[in-house]
């Protein structure tokens, strides 16, 4: 009913995050999670993202998915200098300019390294299945591949920096390269 819609509107309307040309939501409602989806050309960048990122009204952390880096290039300086936020760029396709996060380095023991190997193999095969529709190896293959990948991960982890990465473990297995 229109009464229920009006109550919902009054419950979230405020002076925080701008989510449309007509609506800003309360600061406390922002922390419950907000997702903005609209087709290309609908005005998300100019009408929602830019005004919010060029505002000092928002409190807390902001995570922006920005594959073209347009928002980063246009607002990061403002966020750093005016808002005093730590701005970090995570750009997997441009590792030279991106923040780095080494999953292998975060593993505390051999069991966690083995779990990482299992997750990498499972998610990799699931990704192939989702994109191509074809099975990759199956459960038996995953069970046999996990110890091999875990061994390579443990080996490079013990080598230390700069060799202690998942990429180096894959290089070791694929190219049979000696890393030391």
C-alpha positions as CSV (number, residue, x, y, z in Angstrom):
1,X,0.0,0.0,0.0
2,X,1.0,3.6,-0.4
3,X,1.0,4.1,3.4
4,X,3.6,1.3,3.7
5,X,5.8,2.8,1.0
6,X,5.6,6.2,2.6
7,X,6.6,4.6,6.0
8,X,9.5,2.8,4.3
9,X,10.6,6.1,2.6
10,X,10.5,8.0,5.9
11,X,12.4,5.2,7.6
12,X,15.4,5.5,5.3
13,X,15.4,9.1,4.0
14,X,18.0,11.4,5.4
15,X,21.2,13.3,4.7
16,X,23.7,10.6,4.0
17,X,24.4,8.6,0.9
18,X,22.7,9.9,-2.3
19,X,21.1,6.9,-4.0
20,X,19.1,8.7,-6.6
21,X,18.4,12.3,-7.7
22,X,15.5,12.4,-5.3
23,X,16.7,10.3,-2.3
24,X,19.5,10.4,0.2
25,X,19.4,7.8,2.9
26,X,20.2,8.2,6.6
27,X,23.8,7.6,7.8
28,X,22.8,4.7,10.0
29,X,20.9,3.0,7.2
30,X,24.1,3.2,5.0
31,X,25.8,0.6,7.2
32,X,23.2,-2.0,6.6
33,X,24.5,-2.3,3.0
34,X,23.7,-0.5,-0.2
35,X,23.9,-1.8,-3.7
36,X,23.1,0.4,-6.7
37,X,22.4,-1.4,-10.0
38,X,21.3,0.3,-13.3
39,X,22.0,-0.2,-17.0
40,X,24.9,1.5,-18.7
41,X,24.1,5.2,-19.4
42,X,21.5,5.5,-16.7
43,X,23.5,8.1,-14.8
44,X,25.1,6.1,-12.0
45,X,28.5,7.8,-12.4
46,X,27.4,11.4,-12.8
47,X,24.3,11.3,-10.7
48,X,25.2,9.0,-7.8
49,X,28.9,7.9,-7.6
50,X,30.6,11.3,-8.3
51,X,28.4,13.4,-6.0
52,X,29.0,10.9,-3.1
53,X,32.7,10.5,-3.7
54,X,33.1,14.3,-3.9
55,X,31.3,14.8,-0.7
56,X,32.8,14.9,2.8
57,X,29.5,13.9,4.4
58,X,30.1,10.2,4.2
59,X,31.6,8.5,7.2
60,X,33.4,5.2,7.4
61,X,34.9,3.1,4.6
62,X,33.9,3.1,1.0
63,X,34.5,0.3,-1.5
64,X,34.0,1.2,-5.1
65,X,34.1,-1.3,-8.0
66,X,35.5,0.7,-10.9
67,X,36.9,-1.4,-13.7
68,X,37.5,1.6,-16.0
69,X,39.3,3.5,-13.1
70,X,37.3,6.6,-14.0
71,X,36.0,7.2,-10.5
72,X,39.4,6.5,-9.0
73,X,41.1,9.0,-11.3
74,X,38.5,11.7,-10.7
75,X,37.9,11.3,-6.9
76,X,40.9,9.7,-5.2
77,X,42.8,13.0,-4.8
78,X,39.8,14.6,-3.1
79,X,39.3,11.5,-0.9
80,X,42.9,11.6,0.2
81,X,43.3,15.3,0.8
82,X,39.9,16.6,1.9
83,X,38.3,13.5,3.4
84,X,41.6,12.2,4.8
85,X,40.8,8.6,3.7
86,X,43.4,6.0,2.8
87,X,42.7,5.3,-0.8
88,X,43.8,1.9,-2.1
89,X,43.6,0.7,-5.7
90,X,43.1,-2.9,-6.3
91,X,43.5,-3.5,-10.0
92,X,44.2,-7.2,-10.8
93,X,44.8,-6.5,-14.5
94,X,47.5,-3.9,-13.6
95,X,49.5,-5.5,-10.8
96,X,52.3,-2.9,-11.1
97,X,49.9,-0.1,-9.9
98,X,47.7,-2.2,-7.7
99,X,47.6,-3.0,-4.0
100,X,48.9,-6.6,-3.4
101,X,47.4,-9.3,-1.2
102,X,49.2,-12.5,-1.0
103,X,46.8,-15.3,0.2
104,X,49.7,-17.7,0.6
105,X,51.5,-15.3,3.0
106,X,48.4,-15.2,5.2
107,X,48.4,-19.0,5.7
108,X,49.5,-19.8,9.3
109,X,50.3,-23.5,9.0
110,X,50.5,-26.4,6.6
111,X,46.8,-27.2,7.0
112,X,45.8,-23.8,5.9
113,X,48.1,-24.1,2.8
114,X,46.4,-27.4,1.9
115,X,43.0,-25.7,2.3
116,X,44.2,-22.9,0.1
117,X,45.3,-25.4,-2.6
118,X,41.9,-27.2,-2.4
119,X,40.0,-23.9,-2.7
120,X,42.1,-22.7,-5.7
121,X,41.5,-26.0,-7.5
122,X,37.8,-26.2,-6.7
123,X,37.1,-22.6,-7.6
124,X,39.2,-22.8,-10.7
125,X,37.3,-25.8,-11.9
126,X,34.0,-24.2,-11.0
127,X,34.9,-21.1,-12.9
128,X,35.6,-23.1,-16.0
129,X,32.3,-25.0,-15.6
130,X,30.4,-21.7,-15.2
131,X,32.0,-20.1,-18.2
132,X,32.2,-23.0,-20.6
133,X,29.6,-25.4,-19.2
134,X,32.2,-28.2,-19.2
135,X,33.4,-30.3,-16.3
136,X,37.1,-30.1,-15.5
137,X,38.5,-33.3,-14.1
138,X,35.9,-34.0,-11.5
139,X,36.2,-34.9,-7.8
140,X,38.9,-37.6,-8.4
141,X,41.1,-35.2,-10.3
142,X,40.7,-32.5,-7.5
143,X,41.6,-35.1,-4.8
144,X,44.7,-36.1,-6.7
145,X,45.8,-32.5,-7.7
146,X,45.4,-31.0,-4.2
147,X,48.5,-32.6,-2.6
148,X,50.6,-31.7,-5.6
149,X,49.5,-28.0,-5.5
150,X,49.8,-27.9,-1.7
151,X,53.4,-29.3,-1.9
152,X,54.3,-26.6,-4.5
153,X,52.7,-23.9,-2.3
154,X,54.5,-25.1,0.8
155,X,57.8,-25.1,-1.1
156,X,57.5,-21.5,-2.3
157,X,56.2,-20.4,1.0
158,X,59.3,-21.7,2.7
159,X,61.5,-19.9,0.1
160,X,60.2,-16.5,1.4
161,X,59.9,-13.3,-0.6
162,X,59.8,-12.7,-3.5
163,X,59.1,-16.4,-4.3
164,X,56.3,-17.1,-1.8
165,X,53.4,-16.5,-4.1
166,X,50.7,-18.6,-5.7
167,X,52.0,-17.5,-9.1
168,X,55.5,-18.9,-8.3
169,X,54.0,-22.2,-7.2
170,X,52.1,-22.5,-10.6
171,X,55.3,-21.6,-12.4
172,X,57.1,-24.3,-10.6
173,X,54.5,-26.9,-11.6
174,X,53.8,-25.8,-15.1
175,X,57.3,-24.9,-16.2
176,X,59.3,-27.1,-13.8
177,X,61.4,-24.1,-13.0
178,X,63.9,-24.2,-10.1
179,X,63.2,-21.1,-8.1
180,X,66.2,-21.0,-5.8
